[in-house]
């Protein structure tokens, strides 16, 4: 059986700058590798995402470039965390949240394989947000 040339070679390093340069879509993550049953995804983001909830999983964010804001609806009320370049944040499972980037931003996400970008429950999905489980990096 010949290897699938559309998928990154799991036994070779992946340069994230090159991977990010390979696509232009916003809010449309690409899967760069997998760790056990988790996808490592990268995405270019700008503007609002959508309020959504992942009922069964946490969501890990690492800001590679730019700045990401994540609004959270928690029992104590609503708040926003600001993540500058190099920052990490985990949204706990069951927490309603909405990412927002005031300018072009690059992020890395870690989520279980098959996790939908708009969660298990969400507001109406705007046209600029890709409701996907991630796309193969080409």
PyMOL commands that set and color helices and strands:
alter all, ss='L'
color gray80, all
select helices_A, chain A and resi 16-21
alter helices_A, ss='H'
color red, helices_A
select strands_A, chain A and resi 30-35+38-48+52-53+59-65+67-74+77-84+88-91+96-112+121-122+135-136
alter strands_A, ss='S'
color yellow, strands_A
deselect
rebuild
show_as cartoon
